[in-house]
């Protein structure tokens, strides 16, 4: 090799090194979880987008996974696919297709008769509204946080915001202040309970906090104090009904009544702690409540870092056994199989705060199929730590 050629080779190598330093290859290329997610995305049956009975517990996770993948990779294609899904879901809203509820009202949300006590009364569940609108309002918040995205998606985001606000207002009639009238509030079934359409009065915690997730995002997107007030009241109501176990973890029941409490309530070691542990919610429904705590903390609403640390203990010391198996309930009780276990990945956002959560959950799914939303969480948290 002559001198001139050698100098050109050195200059080329230096140039390429400089380019990689300034514009490194996307981290997503290094994550196997992104590859897995992409395959699941291709396999997703988009006919589900036209069946609103599947929206709350299927399509909502598909839409949420797309929002998570955008946050993980900043790849705008995920917003494009999410917008397509939102459009199709909005087209099936009750007032768009003429599906009246059990009182003959056309609501700005998505009702179903599938879960009514009589199996035939069309009812709009608050939990369904929360699950469906949560990824929609995340889309809005993501777009409005980035001037580059606003140029393309701003008008669409405004349209989605109005749709989410309309859906959430459907449940305003069932929001109750108290028992601490200064700080607490909760949702009830109201007229639906009086007509026997549902059982119980106060909504289970996960059903309240599913709508609470949307309220948090609405506040983050708009700054509207009304949304902050409702989200804060739900957060106070929930936090006051948490049990702090002897190991520092949190346990809570599926339902909590509005008896005045100031919590988290510390439980001493002994037989009573075992009794409280057995009341713990299943890890699938509880994932909604854990997500509510995480999002409230991220947005400065009621919950503190100590609450996140308590949730980490719930995962590492209650839900998981030393052998890496998963209990079905958050108190470390119930069965040790995949009936609930496959939902443990929905706790993965805690892994952004403590890598041990990611490590133990990722190891669990190394031997099991992960749902699409879990694959998105795995990619997000993996890329977070790869970037450190």
C-alpha positions in Angstrom: 0.0 0.0 0.0 1.5 3.4 -1.0 1.6 6.4 1.3 -1.3 8.3 -0.3 -3.5 5.2 -0.1 -2.6 4.6 3.5 -3.5 8.2 4.4 -6.8 7.9 2.6 -7.6 4.7 4.5 -6.8 6.4 7.8 -8.9 9.4 7.0 -11.8 7.2 6.0 -11.6 5.2 9.2 -11.4 8.4 11.2 -14.4 9.8 9.3 -16.5 6.7 9.9 -15.5 6.7 13.6 -16.6 10.3 13.9 -19.9 9.6 12.1 -20.7 6.7 14.5 -19.8 8.9 17.5 -22.1 11.7 16.3 -24.8 9.5 14.9 -24.6 6.0 16.6 -26.6 3.1 15.2 -30.1 2.9 16.7 -30.0 1.1 20.0 -33.1 -0.7 19.0 -31.0 -2.8 16.6 -29.2 -4.3 19.6 -32.4 -5.4 21.4 -33.8 -8.9 20.7 -37.0 -7.7 22.3 -37.6 -5.2 19.5 -37.3 -8.1 16.9 -39.7 -10.2 18.9 -42.2 -7.3 19.1 -42.0 -6.6 15.4 -43.0 -10.2 14.7 -45.9 -10.0 17.0 -47.0 -6.7 15.5 -47.1 -8.4 12.0 -49.1 -11.3 13.4 -51.7 -9.1 15.2 -55.2 -9.8 13.9 -56.4 -6.3 12.9 -60.0 -7.5 12.6 -60.1 -7.2 16.4 -60.1 -3.4 15.8 -63.7 -3.7 14.6 -65.0 -5.8 17.5 -65.5 -3.5 20.5 -66.1 -6.4 22.9 -62.4 -7.0 22.5 -61.3 -3.4 23.1 -60.8 -3.2 26.8 -58.8 -6.5 27.4 -57.2 -7.0 24.0 -57.0 -4.0 21.7 -56.1 -1.6 24.5 -52.9 -3.6 25.1 -52.1 -3.6 21.4 -52.5 0.2 21.3 -50.6 0.7 24.5 -47.7 -1.4 23.2 -47.4 1.0 20.2 -47.2 4.0 22.5 -44.5 2.2 24.6 -42.5 1.3 21.5 -42.5 4.9 20.3 -41.2 5.9 23.8 -38.6 3.2 23.5 -37.3 3.9 20.0 -38.6 7.3 18.8 -39.6 5.5 15.6 -42.6 7.4 14.2 -44.0 4.3 12.5 -45.4 3.2 15.8 -47.4 6.4 16.1 -48.7 5.9 12.5 -49.9 2.4 13.4 -51.4 3.6 16.7 -53.2 6.4 14.9 -54.7 3.9 12.5 -55.9 1.8 15.4 -57.4 4.8 17.3 -59.3 5.9 14.2 -60.9 2.4 13.9 -61.7 2.3 17.6 -63.3 5.7 17.6 -65.5 4.7 14.6 -67.0 2.0 16.9 -68.0 4.3 19.8 -71.6 3.9 20.9 -72.8 7.2 19.7 -71.1 6.6 16.3 -72.8 3.2 15.7 -76.1 3.8 17.5 -75.7 1.4 20.4 -77.8 2.8 23.3 -77.1 1.8 26.9 -79.5 0.2 29.3 -81.3 3.5 29.9 -81.6 4.3 26.2 -78.7 6.8 26.1 -76.1 7.1 23.4 -72.8 7.5 25.2 -69.5 8.9 23.9 -67.7 5.6 24.9 -67.8 1.9 24.2 -70.4 -0.2 26.0 -71.0 -3.9 26.0 -73.4 -6.4 27.4 -70.7 -9.1 27.8 -70.1 -8.4 31.5 -73.6 -7.3 32.7 -75.2 -9.4 35.4 -78.0 -10.4 33.1 -75.8 -10.8 30.0 -78.0 -8.5 27.9 -77.9 -5.0 29.3 -75.6 -2.6 27.4 -73.4 -0.8 29.9 -70.4 1.5 29.6 -67.9 0.4 32.2 -65.5 3.0 33.7 -62.6 0.4 33.6 -63.2 -0.1 29.9 -63.2 3.6 29.2 -60.0 3.9 31.0 -58.3 1.0 29.3 -59.3 2.1 25.8 -58.6 5.8 26.2 -55.3 5.5 28.1 -53.2 4.8 24.9 -55.1 7.4 23.0 -54.2 10.2 25.5 -50.6 8.9 25.6 -50.5 9.6 21.8 -51.7 13.1 22.5 -49.1 13.7 25.2 -46.3 12.3 23.1 -47.2 14.5 20.1 -47.7 17.7 22.1 -44.3 17.2 23.8 -42.4 17.3 20.5 -42.6 20.2 18.1 -41.5 18.0 15.2 -44.5 15.7 15.8 -46.9 18.5 16.2 -46.4 19.6 12.6 -47.7 16.3 11.4 -50.0 15.0 14.1 -51.1 18.1 16.0 -54.6 18.3 14.4 -55.2 14.6 14.9 -54.0 14.8 18.5 -56.5 17.6 19.2 -59.3 15.4 17.7 -58.3 12.5 19.9 -58.1 14.7 23.0 -61.7 15.8 22.5 -62.8 12.2 22.1 -61.0 11.1 25.3 -62.5 14.0 27.2 -66.0 13.1 26.0 -65.5 9.5 27.0 -64.2 10.4 30.5 -67.1 12.8 31.1 -69.5 9.9 30.6 -68.5 8.8 34.2 -68.6 12.2 35.9 -72.0 11.4 37.3 -70.5 8.4 39.2 -67.6 10.3 40.9 -68.1 10.8 44.6 -66.1 13.0 47.0 -64.9 11.5 50.3 -64.5 10.0 52.8 -61.9 12.7 53.3 -63.8 15.4 51.5 -60.7 17.6 51.2 -58.5 15.1 49.4 -60.3 11.8 48.5 -62.7 10.7 45.8 -63.8 7.4 44.1 -66.1 6.1 41.5 -69.4 4.1 42.1 -71.6 2.2 39.8 -74.5 4.5 40.6 -77.6 3.9 38.6 -76.3 0.7 37.1 -76.1 -0.9 40.6 -79.6 0.4 41.3 -80.9 -1.3 38.2 -79.0 -4.6 38.9 -76.9 -4.3 35.8 -73.7 -4.7 38.0 -73.0 -6.1 41.4 -71.6 -3.9 44.2 -71.5 -0.2 44.6 -68.0 1.2 44.8 -65.8 0.2 41.9 -63.0 -2.2 42.5 -59.6 -0.4 42.8 -58.3 -1.5 39.5 -61.5 -0.3 37.7 -61.2 3.1 39.3 -57.5 3.5 38.7 -57.8 2.4 35.0 -59.8 5.6 34.5 -57.3 7.3 36.8 -54.5 6.5 34.4 -56.4 8.5 31.7 -57.0 11.3 34.1 -53.3 11.6 34.8 -52.4 11.7 31.1 -55.2 14.3 30.5 -53.7 16.5 33.1 -50.2 16.0 31.7 -51.4 16.9 28.2 -53.7 19.8 29.1 -52.7 21.2 32.5 -56.4 21.2 33.4 -56.8 21.4 37.2 -60.0 19.4 37.0 -58.1 16.3 35.8 -55.5 16.9 38.5 -58.1 17.1 41.2 -59.8 13.8 40.2 -56.5 12.0 39.7 -55.2 13.3 43.1 -58.4 12.2 44.9 -58.2 8.7 43.4 -54.5 8.6 44.4 -55.2 9.6 48.0 -58.1 7.2 48.2 -55.9 4.3 47.0 -52.8 5.2 49.0 -54.8 5.4 52.2 -55.9 1.8 51.7 -52.5 0.2 51.0 -51.0 -2.2 53.5 -47.3 -1.9 54.2 -46.2 -5.4 55.0 -43.4 -6.3 57.4 -40.9 -6.7 54.5 -41.7 -3.2 53.3 -43.8 -4.3 50.3 -47.3 -3.1 49.4 -50.4 -5.3 49.4 -54.0 -4.2 48.7 -57.3 -5.9 48.1 -59.4 -6.1 44.9 -62.0 -4.0 46.5 -61.7 -1.2 49.1 -64.7 0.4 50.8 -64.8 4.1 51.7 -64.3 3.6 55.4 -62.0 6.5 56.6 -58.4 5.3 56.7 -55.0 6.9 56.8 -52.4 4.8 55.1 -50.4 3.1 54.0 -51.4 1.0 57.0 -48.3 -0.7 58.6 -48.9 -4.4 59.4 -46.7 -5.9 62.1 -45.1 -9.3 61.7 -47.2 -12.2 62.9 -50.3 -14.1 62.0 -52.3 -11.0 61.1 -49.7 -10.2 58.3 -50.4 -13.6 56.8 -54.1 -12.9 56.9 -53.6 -9.6 55.1 -51.3 -11.2 52.5 -54.1 -13.6 51.6 -56.4 -10.7 50.8 -54.0 -9.4 48.1 -55.3 -8.7 44.6 -54.3 -11.0 41.7 -51.3 -9.8 39.8 -53.2 -9.2 36.6 -55.8 -6.7 37.9 -53.1 -5.4 40.4 -50.9 -4.4 37.4 -53.4 -1.6 36.6 -53.1 -0.3 40.2 -49.3 -0.6 40.1 -49.2 1.4 36.8 -51.4 4.0 38.4 -48.9 4.5 41.2 -46.0 4.7 38.7 -47.7 7.2 36.5 -48.9 9.3 39.4 -45.3 9.4 40.8 -43.9 10.3 37.4 -46.3 13.3 37.2 -45.8 14.4 40.8 -49.2 13.3 42.0 -49.4 12.1 45.7 -47.1 9.1 45.4 -43.4 9.3 46.2 -40.2 7.3 45.5 -40.8 5.3 48.7 -44.0 4.0 47.1 -42.1 2.9 44.0 -39.6 1.1 46.2 -42.4 -0.7 48.0 -43.8 -1.9 44.7 -40.4 -3.2 43.8 -40.4 -5.2 47.0 -43.9 -6.5 46.1 -42.5 -7.9 42.8 -39.1 -9.2 44.1 -40.2 -10.5 47.5 -43.9 -11.4 47.2 -44.7 -12.2 43.6 -41.5 -14.0 42.7 -40.2 -17.0 44.5 -36.4 -17.5 45.0 -36.6 -20.0 42.1 -38.1 -17.5 39.7 -41.7 -18.7 39.7 -44.6 -16.4 40.0 -47.4 -16.3 42.6 -50.9 -15.4 41.3 -51.5 -12.8 44.0 -49.5 -9.9 45.2 -49.3 -11.0 48.8 -47.2 -14.0 47.7 -50.2 -16.4 47.7 -52.2 -18.4 45.2 -51.1 -20.8 42.5 -47.7 -21.0 40.9 -48.6 -21.4 37.3 -49.1 -19.4 34.1 -52.8 -18.7 34.6 -51.9 -15.3 36.1 -48.1 -15.5 35.8 -48.0 -14.5 32.1 -49.3 -11.1 33.2 -46.4 -10.3 35.5 -44.7 -8.4 32.6 -47.2 -5.6 32.9 -45.3 -4.6 36.1 -42.1 -4.1 34.0 -42.1 -0.3 34.0 -40.8 -0.6 37.6 -37.7 -2.0 35.9 -36.9 1.6 34.8 -36.3 2.3 38.5 -34.7 -0.9 39.6 -33.0 -3.2 37.1 -33.6 -6.2 39.3 -37.3 -6.1 38.3 -36.3 -6.2 34.6 -33.8 -9.1 35.2 -36.2 -11.3 37.1 -39.2 -10.7 34.7 -37.1 -11.1 31.6 -35.7 -14.4 32.9 -39.3 -15.5 33.5 -40.2 -14.9 29.8 -37.1 -16.5 28.5 -39.0 -19.7 29.0 -42.6 -18.5 28.2 -44.4 -16.6 25.5 -44.8 -12.9 26.2 -48.0 -11.0 25.3 -47.5 -8.2 22.8 -47.7 -5.4 25.5 -45.1 -7.3 27.6 -42.8 -7.5 24.6 -43.0 -3.8 24.3 -42.2 -3.3 27.9 -39.3 -5.7 27.6 -37.9 -3.7 24.7 -38.4 -0.3 26.4 -36.7 -1.3 29.7 -34.0 -3.2 27.9 -33.1 -0.2 25.8 -33.3 2.0 28.8 -30.5 0.1 30.5 -28.5 -0.5 27.3 -28.4 3.2 26.9 -26.9 3.8 30.4 
